[in-house]
């Protein structure tokens, strides 16, 4: 197994589990949030799908400057349903996964992604490829906590 295969497996497994959680949230609870300053379940799902698109652009452009003037297809789009969000994001997901498949193993350490202006760090491409699904996994845990607080049955994601 090549390093890029492991990155792909990690992305696919995190997303598979995320979708299990997203689809287990009752439709009437998608706009629930635990307090005034939190984001809703729907906003969290959108944040993750949009975030993957934006992270992909950052990787391609090797830094945050790639976002300047970028058309964000998620911006201003009304949340309809979990299935609609997943379907809308799928072409962007496929582009992201194709990008990972095309990464040269030597680039994992040599290519630097510069986010110093945006987040204060500069990291190798391989590090960034691990951060993206980690970000999603953290928010999936957040949604599981939301579901516990709402009193909603949580899916068994550890299969």
Z-matrix of the N, CA and C atoms (Angstrom, degrees):
N
C 1 1.456
C 2 1.532 1 108.22
N 3 1.317 2 115.83 1 132.77
C 4 1.459 3 121.43 2 179.32
C 5 1.524 4 109.70 3 -85.72
N 6 1.324 5 115.79 4 161.09
C 7 1.466 6 120.84 5 -179.67
C 8 1.528 7 111.11 6 -57.34
N 9 1.321 8 117.35 7 -41.42
C 10 1.468 9 118.86 8 -178.91
C 11 1.527 10 110.98 9 -66.16
N 12 1.334 11 117.18 10 -30.22
C 13 1.467 12 120.20 11 175.79
C 14 1.519 13 110.50 12 -63.15
N 15 1.321 14 117.02 13 -37.39
C 16 1.470 15 121.13 14 178.40
C 17 1.527 16 111.03 15 -68.49
N 18 1.326 17 116.25 16 -39.66
C 19 1.469 18 119.31 17 176.40
C 20 1.529 19 110.15 18 -61.36
N 21 1.326 20 115.87 19 -44.67
C 22 1.470 21 120.68 20 179.29
C 23 1.527 22 111.25 21 -62.82
N 24 1.316 23 116.77 22 -45.43
C 25 1.460 24 120.69 23 179.21
C 26 1.528 25 110.30 24 -59.29
N 27 1.315 26 116.53 25 -43.79
C 28 1.467 27 120.41 26 179.13
C 29 1.529 28 110.63 27 -61.79
N 30 1.316 29 117.55 28 -46.63
C 31 1.470 30 121.00 29 179.07
C 32 1.526 31 111.40 30 -61.21
N 33 1.322 32 116.92 31 -43.35
C 34 1.464 33 121.08 32 -178.01
C 35 1.525 34 111.48 33 -67.78
N 36 1.316 35 117.68 34 -41.60
C 37 1.463 36 120.84 35 -178.71
C 38 1.529 37 111.31 36 -69.95
N 39 1.306 38 117.42 37 -40.41
C 40 1.473 39 119.69 38 177.28
C 41 1.526 40 109.14 39 -63.01
N 42 1.325 41 117.45 40 -45.35
C 43 1.465 42 120.11 41 -178.94
C 44 1.525 43 111.27 42 -65.43
N 45 1.315 44 117.33 43 -41.26
C 46 1.461 45 120.36 44 179.78
C 47 1.534 46 110.26 45 -57.73
N 48 1.316 47 115.85 46 -43.72
C 49 1.460 48 119.55 47 -179.83
C 50 1.533 49 111.09 48 -71.64
N 51 1.309 50 116.52 49 -37.64
C 52 1.464 51 120.11 50 177.39
C 53 1.522 52 110.55 51 -59.09
N 54 1.313 53 116.56 52 -46.32
C 55 1.468 54 120.77 53 -179.15
C 56 1.528 55 110.47 54 -61.72
N 57 1.321 56 117.36 55 -37.62
C 58 1.464 57 119.64 56 176.31
C 59 1.532 58 110.12 57 -57.96
N 60 1.324 59 116.17 58 -42.56
C 61 1.464 60 120.86 59 179.99
C 62 1.517 61 110.16 60 -69.70
N 63 1.331 62 117.33 61 -48.67
C 64 1.462 63 121.04 62 -177.35
C 65 1.522 64 111.02 63 -56.36
N 66 1.336 65 116.42 64 -44.24
C 67 1.463 66 120.22 65 -176.53
C 68 1.529 67 112.70 66 -74.10
N 69 1.322 68 116.86 67 -15.88
C 70 1.464 69 120.41 68 179.09
C 71 1.527 70 112.48 69 -85.27
N 72 1.322 71 117.05 70 -9.98
C 73 1.466 72 120.39 71 178.20
C 74 1.531 73 107.84 72 -78.93
N 75 1.324 74 117.87 73 121.52
C 76 1.468 75 119.21 74 179.00
C 77 1.534 76 111.04 75 -59.14
N 78 1.328 77 115.70 76 142.89
C 79 1.462 78 121.01 77 -178.52
C 80 1.530 79 112.14 78 -52.87
N 81 1.314 80 116.54 79 -38.40
C 82 1.463 81 119.33 80 -177.83
C 83 1.531 82 112.99 81 -76.09
N 84 1.341 83 116.95 82 -2.17
C 85 1.461 84 120.88 83 178.57
C 86 1.536 85 112.38 84 -112.51
N 87 1.315 86 117.61 85 0.61
C 88 1.464 87 120.30 86 -177.05
C 89 1.530 88 112.87 87 -62.86
N 90 1.313 89 116.98 88 -25.02
C 91 1.471 90 119.48 89 -178.87
C 92 1.531 91 111.70 90 -102.90
N 93 1.320 92 116.41 91 16.20
C 94 1.460 93 122.77 92 177.23
C 95 1.529 94 109.27 93 -80.12
N 96 1.313 95 115.05 94 145.93
C 97 1.465 96 120.94 95 171.69
C 98 1.527 97 107.51 96 -146.56
N 99 1.332 98 116.69 97 151.67
C 100 1.461 99 119.63 98 -172.90
C 101 1.523 100 114.55 99 -72.29
N 102 1.325 101 117.46 100 -22.91
C 103 1.465 102 120.66 101 177.37
C 104 1.524 103 109.51 102 -159.24
N 105 1.321 104 115.83 103 175.58
C 106 1.472 105 121.01 104 -174.37
C 107 1.524 106 113.75 105 -62.49
N 108 1.327 107 117.53 106 -29.23
C 109 1.463 108 119.87 107 -174.89
C 110 1.533 109 113.29 108 -91.86
N 111 1.324 110 117.21 109 -8.85
C 112 1.466 111 121.10 110 -179.20
C 113 1.533 112 110.43 111 -82.37
N 114 1.329 113 115.50 112 167.36
C 115 1.459 114 119.63 113 172.65
C 116 1.530 115 108.34 114 -99.60
N 117 1.314 116 115.97 115 155.25
C 118 1.462 117 121.70 116 -177.54
C 119 1.528 118 110.51 117 -75.51
N 120 1.305 119 115.39 118 170.07
C 121 1.469 120 120.64 119 174.98
C 122 1.528 121 110.13 120 -58.57
N 123 1.318 122 116.56 121 -47.13
C 124 1.470 123 120.66 122 179.79
C 125 1.524 124 111.08 123 -61.22
N 126 1.319 125 117.12 124 -42.66
C 127 1.470 126 120.43 125 178.69
C 128 1.518 127 111.33 126 -64.08
N 129 1.316 128 116.94 127 -34.20
C 130 1.465 129 120.52 128 178.17
C 131 1.522 130 110.54 129 -67.64
N 132 1.320 131 116.85 130 -44.00
C 133 1.466 132 120.75 131 178.02
C 134 1.525 133 110.08 132 -61.29
N 135 1.321 134 116.86 133 -46.97
C 136 1.466 135 121.22 134 177.87
C 137 1.530 136 110.26 135 -60.18
N 138 1.326 137 116.97 136 -43.80
C 139 1.467 138 122.21 137 179.36
C 140 1.529 139 110.67 138 -55.74
N 141 1.316 140 116.93 139 -42.12
C 142 1.462 141 120.30 140 -178.70
C 143 1.518 142 112.58 141 -70.41
N 144 1.321 143 116.87 142 -45.06
C 145 1.462 144 119.71 143 -179.30
C 146 1.525 145 111.08 144 -68.04
N 147 1.301 146 116.35 145 -43.67
C 148 1.462 147 120.84 146 176.77
C 149 1.523 148 110.24 147 -65.87
N 150 1.324 149 116.15 148 -40.31
C 151 1.460 150 120.67 149 -179.22
C 152 1.512 151 112.20 150 -60.56
N 153 1.318 152 117.01 151 -40.12
C 154 1.462 153 119.45 152 178.09
C 155 1.524 154 110.71 153 -62.94
N 156 1.328 155 116.69 154 -41.98
C 157 1.466 156 120.65 155 176.63
C 158 1.529 157 110.21 156 -58.92
N 159 1.329 158 116.53 157 -47.25
C 160 1.465 159 120.79 158 -177.90
C 161 1.527 160 111.46 159 -67.40
N 162 1.332 161 117.00 160 -42.17
C 163 1.472 162 119.97 161 176.39
C 164 1.521 163 110.32 162 -58.56
N 165 1.323 164 117.11 163 -41.99
C 166 1.459 165 120.47 164 179.19
C 167 1.531 166 110.36 165 -58.69
N 168 1.319 167 116.69 166 -44.17
C 169 1.463 168 119.91 167 179.40
C 170 1.523 169 110.93 168 -62.68
N 171 1.324 170 116.16 169 -39.26
C 172 1.469 171 121.27 170 178.14
C 173 1.525 172 110.26 171 -63.01
N 174 1.323 173 117.36 172 -41.39
C 175 1.463 174 120.35 173 179.49
C 176 1.522 175 111.33 174 -65.17
N 177 1.319 176 115.71 175 -46.30
C 178 1.467 177 120.24 176 -179.93
C 179 1.530 178 110.25 177 -60.82
N 180 1.331 179 116.23 178 -43.25
C 181 1.458 180 121.01 179 -179.00
C 182 1.515 181 114.22 180 -86.31
N 183 1.314 182 116.10 181 -0.68
C 184 1.469 183 123.69 182 178.24
C 185 1.521 184 113.89 183 60.68
N 186 1.315 185 115.56 184 27.37
C 187 1.458 186 118.93 185 175.80
C 188 1.513 187 112.49 186 163.80
N 189 1.311 188 114.38 187 174.80
C 190 1.450 189 121.96 188 -176.53
C 191 1.511 190 114.76 189 -66.42
N 192 1.309 191 117.60 190 -20.49
C 193 1.463 192 120.20 191 179.23
C 194 1.527 193 111.14 192 -63.22
N 195 1.337 194 116.74 193 -19.50
C 196 1.467 195 121.05 194 178.46
C 197 1.525 196 111.75 195 -64.98
N 198 1.322 197 117.23 196 -17.25
C 199 1.464 198 120.77 197 -178.45
C 200 1.522 199 112.67 198 -86.50
N 201 1.321 200 116.63 199 -12.55
C 202 1.465 201 120.43 200 -178.91
C 203 1.531 202 109.31 201 -66.27
N 204 1.306 203 115.85 202 121.33
C 205 1.464 204 121.41 203 178.68
C 206 1.520 205 114.41 204 73.09
N 207 1.312 206 117.56 205 6.98
C 208 1.461 207 121.41 206 -179.04
C 209 1.523 208 110.84 207 -71.28
N 210 1.326 209 116.09 208 135.17
C 211 1.469 210 119.99 209 171.77
C 212 1.518 211 107.60 210 -76.61
N 213 1.315 212 116.74 211 121.35
C 214 1.458 213 122.35 212 178.66
C 215 1.531 214 107.77 213 -101.40
N 216 1.329 215 118.19 214 107.22
C 217 1.462 216 120.56 215 -176.40
C 218 1.527 217 114.00 216 -66.37
N 219 1.314 218 117.63 217 -15.47
C 220 1.465 219 121.18 218 -179.83
C 221 1.526 220 112.03 219 -84.91
N 222 1.318 221 115.87 220 -23.02
C 223 1.460 222 120.95 221 -175.02
C 224 1.529 223 111.28 222 -65.27
N 225 1.321 224 115.34 223 128.64
C 226 1.455 225 121.06 224 177.63
C 227 1.521 226 114.35 225 79.77
N 228 1.300 227 116.69 226 -1.19
C 229 1.472 228 121.34 227 -179.13
C 230 1.524 229 108.99 228 -82.13
N 231 1.318 230 116.26 229 129.90
C 232 1.464 231 120.86 230 179.43
C 233 1.525 232 110.52 231 -76.28
N 234 1.309 233 115.95 232 137.04
C 235 1.465 234 121.48 233 176.20
C 236 1.523 235 108.14 234 -73.60
N 237 1.332 236 116.27 235 122.15
C 238 1.474 237 121.68 236 179.71
C 239 1.525 238 111.63 237 -100.80
N 240 1.324 239 115.43 238 -53.25
C 241 1.459 240 121.82 239 -178.36
C 242 1.524 241 108.41 240 -163.72
N 243 1.307 242 115.74 241 166.25
C 244 1.463 243 120.25 242 177.59
C 245 1.527 244 109.66 243 -61.89
N 246 1.328 245 116.92 244 -47.00
C 247 1.468 246 119.98 245 -179.18
C 248 1.528 247 111.56 246 -60.89
N 249 1.319 248 117.06 247 -40.26
C 250 1.463 249 121.18 248 178.64
C 251 1.530 250 110.62 249 -63.98
N 252 1.320 251 117.22 250 -42.23
C 253 1.471 252 121.31 251 179.11
C 254 1.526 253 110.77 252 -62.16
N 255 1.321 254 115.70 253 -45.72
C 256 1.460 255 120.34 254 -179.44
C 257 1.530 256 110.07 255 -62.74
N 258 1.319 257 117.17 256 -44.96
C 259 1.467 258 121.08 257 -179.82
C 260 1.524 259 111.15 258 -63.76
N 261 1.330 260 116.99 259 -42.39
C 262 1.458 261 120.33 260 179.70
C 263 1.525 262 111.24 261 -62.79
N 264 1.328 263 116.59 262 -40.32
C 265 1.459 264 121.30 263 -176.43
C 266 1.525 265 113.31 264 -79.50
N 267 1.326 266 117.88 265 -15.41
C 268 1.466 267 121.00 266 -172.71
C 269 1.533 268 114.09 267 -56.27
N 270 1.326 269 120.65 268 -45.51
C 271 1.470 270 118.64 269 179.04
C 272 1.536 271 112.64 270 -61.06
N 273 1.329 272 116.48 271 -35.87
C 274 1.465 273 120.53 272 178.21
C 275 1.525 274 110.27 273 -71.12
N 276 1.311 275 116.41 274 -35.84
C 277 1.470 276 122.14 275 175.82
C 278 1.524 277 110.06 276 -62.03
N 279 1.329 278 116.57 277 -45.53
C 280 1.459 279 120.80 278 -179.90
C 281 1.527 280 111.29 279 -62.72
N 282 1.331 281 117.01 280 -38.37
C 283 1.465 282 120.39 281 176.59
C 284 1.526 283 111.06 282 -64.25
N 285 1.328 284 116.17 283 -40.95
C 286 1.467 285 121.01 284 178.76
C 287 1.529 286 110.60 285 -63.30
N 288 1.322 287 116.92 286 -46.92
C 289 1.461 288 120.14 287 179.94
C 290 1.529 289 111.38 288 -65.29
N 291 1.325 290 117.43 289 -36.73
C 292 1.470 291 120.76 290 176.16
C 293 1.528 292 110.29 291 -64.01
N 294 1.325 293 115.82 292 -37.79
C 295 1.469 294 119.91 293 176.33
C 296 1.530 295 109.63 294 -58.87
N 297 1.325 296 116.39 295 -48.20
C 298 1.468 297 120.21 296 -178.78
C 299 1.535 298 109.96 297 -60.62
N 300 1.330 299 116.95 298 -43.33
C 301 1.469 300 120.68 299 179.68
C 302 1.524 301 111.62 300 -58.74
N 303 1.323 302 116.14 301 -31.41
C 304 1.460 303 120.44 302 -177.44
C 305 1.515 304 115.43 303 -89.25
N 306 1.317 305 117.40 304 -0.57
C 307 1.468 306 120.36 305 -178.67
C 308 1.528 307 109.68 306 -70.08
N 309 1.313 308 115.78 307 130.17
C 310 1.460 309 121.71 308 174.39
C 311 1.529 310 108.01 309 -76.46
N 312 1.300 311 116.58 310 134.50
C 313 1.465 312 121.09 311 -176.51
C 314 1.531 313 112.21 312 -56.56
N 315 1.317 314 117.04 313 -31.47
C 316 1.468 315 120.81 314 179.48
C 317 1.527 316 111.75 315 -69.22
N 318 1.328 317 116.19 316 -24.91
C 319 1.468 318 120.42 317 -179.55
C 320 1.525 319 112.73 318 -74.19
N 321 1.320 320 117.48 319 -19.71
C 322 1.463 321 120.23 320 -176.81
C 323 1.522 322 112.36 321 -57.47
N 324 1.323 323 116.86 322 -34.72
C 325 1.467 324 121.09 323 178.24
C 326 1.520 325 113.48 324 -104.30
N 327 1.323 326 117.15 325 -29.45
C 328 1.473 327 119.11 326 -173.49
C 329 1.526 328 113.65 327 -84.42
N 330 1.323 329 117.85 328 -32.63
C 331 1.462 330 120.46 329 -179.51
C 332 1.523 331 108.82 330 -81.04
N 333 1.314 332 115.53 331 127.96
C 334 1.463 333 121.69 332 179.63
C 335 1.527 334 109.78 333 -105.35
N 336 1.321 335 115.67 334 136.50
C 337 1.460 336 122.44 335 176.65
C 338 1.523 337 106.69 336 -105.13
N 339 1.315 338 115.73 337 117.33
C 340 1.458 339 121.49 338 -172.87
C 341 1.526 340 111.52 339 -99.92
N 342 1.309 341 114.94 340 107.01
C 343 1.462 342 121.63 341 176.05
C 344 1.529 343 110.48 342 -117.66
N 345 1.312 344 116.10 343 26.91
C 346 1.462 345 119.57 344 -177.40
C 347 1.517 346 112.18 345 -62.33
N 348 1.313 347 117.84 346 -37.59
C 349 1.465 348 120.24 347 178.94
C 350 1.526 349 111.71 348 -71.27
N 351 1.343 350 117.36 349 -31.04
C 352 1.456 351 121.21 350 -174.96
C 353 1.526 352 113.57 351 -93.97
N 354 1.323 353 117.58 352 -42.41
C 355 1.456 354 119.89 353 -174.34
C 356 1.514 355 114.21 354 -133.43
N 357 1.296 356 115.64 355 -1.02
C 358 1.447 357 118.44 356 175.20
C 359 1.512 358 116.16 357 85.25
N 360 1.336 359 118.85 358 20.18
C 361 1.458 360 118.35 359 177.58
C 362 1.514 361 112.52 360 -145.14
N 363 1.303 362 113.79 361 160.92
C 364 1.463 363 123.86 362 176.80
C 365 1.523 364 105.09 363 -132.70
N 366 1.338 365 116.62 364 124.69
C 367 1.460 366 120.54 365 -174.89
C 368 1.528 367 110.87 366 -135.98
N 369 1.329 368 115.94 367 154.82
C 370 1.470 369 119.50 368 174.86
C 371 1.532 370 110.43 369 -65.67
N 372 1.307 371 115.54 370 154.50
C 373 1.458 372 122.17 371 180.00
C 374 1.528 373 111.64 372 -53.31
N 375 1.317 374 117.85 373 -44.12
C 376 1.461 375 120.86 374 -179.44
C 377 1.522 376 112.00 375 -59.90
N 378 1.310 377 116.91 376 -39.93
C 379 1.460 378 121.96 377 177.31
C 380 1.526 379 110.04 378 -61.95
N 381 1.317 380 116.09 379 -45.00
C 382 1.465 381 120.51 380 -179.44
C 383 1.528 382 111.32 381 -65.21
N 384 1.332 383 116.91 382 -36.50
C 385 1.463 384 119.71 383 178.92
C 386 1.528 385 111.82 384 -65.99
N 387 1.305 386 117.48 385 -22.80
C 388 1.468 387 120.73 386 174.64
C 389 1.525 388 111.92 387 -85.30
N 390 1.317 389 116.62 388 -31.37
C 391 1.460 390 120.96 389 -178.35
C 392 1.531 391 112.66 390 -67.25
N 393 1.309 392 117.55 391 -32.97
C 394 1.466 393 121.15 392 -175.08
C 395 1.535 394 111.24 393 -64.30
N 396 1.332 395 119.82 394 -53.11
C 397 1.463 396 118.13 395 177.19
C 398 1.537 397 112.13 396 -70.06
N 399 1.314 398 117.79 397 -26.92
C 400 1.465 399 119.63 398 175.93
C 401 1.531 400 109.54 399 -62.59
N 402 1.313 401 116.78 400 -43.27
C 403 1.463 402 122.40 401 177.53
C 404 1.526 403 109.93 402 -56.70
N 405 1.327 404 115.85 403 -45.26
C 406 1.464 405 120.36 404 179.96
C 407 1.528 406 110.85 405 -65.51
N 408 1.324 407 117.03 406 -41.52
C 409 1.467 408 120.49 407 -179.44
C 410 1.526 409 111.35 408 -63.05
N 411 1.325 410 116.78 409 -39.24
C 412 1.463 411 120.61 410 178.44
C 413 1.534 412 109.83 411 -60.91
N 414 1.324 413 116.30 412 -47.64
C 415 1.472 414 119.45 413 -179.33
C 416 1.527 415 112.14 414 -69.16
N 417 1.314 416 117.61 415 -29.04
C 418 1.456 417 119.37 416 174.82
C 419 1.526 418 109.92 417 -65.27
N 420 1.316 419 116.50 418 -40.38
C 421 1.462 420 120.45 419 173.57
C 422 1.514 421 111.78 420 -61.70
N 423 1.319 422 115.91 421 -38.80
C 424 1.473 423 120.74 422 176.80
C 425 1.529 424 109.78 423 -59.71
N 426 1.326 425 116.44 424 -45.09
C 427 1.471 426 119.68 425 -179.52
C 428 1.525 427 111.57 426 -66.67
N 429 1.322 428 117.39 427 -35.63
C 430 1.463 429 119.62 428 175.45
C 431 1.533 430 110.25 429 -62.44
N 432 1.313 431 116.26 430 -38.38
C 433 1.466 432 120.33 431 176.54
C 434 1.526 433 110.42 432 -66.42
N 435 1.319 434 117.34 433 -42.21
C 436 1.461 435 120.82 434 175.86
C 437 1.535 436 109.45 435 -55.86
N 438 1.333 437 115.63 436 -46.44
C 439 1.461 438 120.30 437 -177.67
C 440 1.531 439 110.76 438 -62.64
N 441 1.310 440 116.95 439 -39.82
C 442 1.471 441 120.55 440 176.91
C 443 1.521 442 109.81 441 -61.32
N 444 1.339 443 115.99 442 -45.05
C 445 1.463 444 120.96 443 -179.80
C 446 1.526 445 111.42 444 -64.13
N 447 1.336 446 116.98 445 -37.40
C 448 1.464 447 121.63 446 179.05
C 449 1.525 448 112.04 447 -73.12
N 450 1.325 449 116.85 448 -15.78
C 451 1.464 450 120.16 449 -175.35
C 452 1.513 451 112.77 450 80.38
N 453 1.324 452 116.56 451 25.48
C 454 1.465 453 122.82 452 -177.62
C 455 1.534 454 108.64 453 -96.83
N 456 1.319 455 116.51 454 140.02
C 457 1.467 456 120.08 455 176.06
C 458 1.519 457 109.77 456 -60.76
N 459 1.325 458 114.92 457 134.60
C 460 1.454 459 120.96 458 -179.84
C 461 1.526 460 109.84 459 -100.53
N 462 1.339 461 117.05 460 141.96
C 463 1.471 462 119.80 461 -179.74
C 464 1.533 463 110.88 462 -72.52
N 465 1.305 464 114.58 463 155.59
C 466 1.457 465 121.06 464 175.10
C 467 1.522 466 107.27 465 -85.63
N 468 1.327 467 116.18 466 102.28
C 469 1.475 468 119.66 467 -176.67
C 470 1.525 469 112.54 468 -92.93
N 471 1.308 470 117.05 469 -6.75
C 472 1.481 471 120.41 470 -178.18
C 473 1.513 472 109.58 471 -98.43
N 474 1.326 473 115.03 472 72.49
C 475 1.455 474 119.79 473 179.70
C 476 1.521 475 111.39 474 -95.55
